[in-house]
Amino acid sequence: MDIIDFRLRPPLRGFLESRIYSAPDNRDRYTRSLGFEPAPSAVEQSVDLLFEEMDAAGITQGVVVGRNTATLGIIENEDVAAIADQYPDRFIPVGSVDPTNRKTAVAGIDAAVALGCKAINLEPGVCVPPLYTDDRRLYPIYAHMEDRKIPLIIMCGGGAGPDITYTAPEHIDRMLADFPELPVVASHGGWPWVQEIVSVAFRRQNLYLCPDMYLPGLPGHDDYIQAANGFLSERFLFGTAYPFCPHGAYTNWFRSLPINDKAMENILSKNAKHVLGL
């Protein structure tokens, strides 16, 4: 079975300048807190080792997600596109824009799509100023994407803002109600509001959940799995958040979860292909 990792930041180009590689002690602290040891490819910043680890785990492709924030840094859309161009069988590019300026954001979305990006990543809570997901200043951007059928990946879990209110699921619930034709992936899966975000997904058929690094062994784990086995089986996504989680150990752990075979096939591959239009 082919596996698509929906959140992967390879040791290439602008990613090497980001904190996930430039501050390895902080990254590895997260990795070990989840019960894993850092991937050798991350420690050595080796793409060749990364491919070996992906192959051993059965991961054929990774979704390379750009970033454009004043707080967490910038990974240029040109970088993610170039990475995918260099390794077209390995990586799927996703662009990102700073949503605090509507006009430049819309232009940046169109430019990213022209570069081959399959979706757009927004992280409004870590912009300056920080914005909630349902901030009306973002609505022209959402409308532009909905009209053009461009999938949205939005960070609304984990450290998605200056305080926990930026992960509160009522914000994405309101936005989803206003843009019912916009496919939306919640990166970090809305954690820690697990029952609440699962409830939102039950109501809003355009919401996909990708808990990635906030799944293994953390509170809410069983609720995610119950939803993935049932109504969310076609809208749950596998993601390692590499380099935070190593491919081998994370994938082995994930495949041991009590998820039925049909749902597991969807989660590991089919759902990602569907939402990205692959």
Secondary structure, DSSP 8 states (H G I E B T S, - for coil): --EEEEEE--SSGGGGGSHHHH-HHHHHHHHHHTT----HHHHHT-HHHHHHHHHHHTEEEEEEE-EEETTTEEE-HHHHHHHHHHSTTTEEEEEE--TTSHHHHHHHHHHHHHTT-SSEEE-GGGSSS---TT-GGGHHHHHHHHHTT--EEEE-SSS-SSSGGGG-THHHHHHHHH-TTS-EEEEGGGTT-HHHHHHHHHH-TTEEEE-GGG-TTSTTHHHHHHHHHTTTTTSB-----BTSS-HHHHHHHHHTSS--HHHHHIIIIIHHHHHHT-
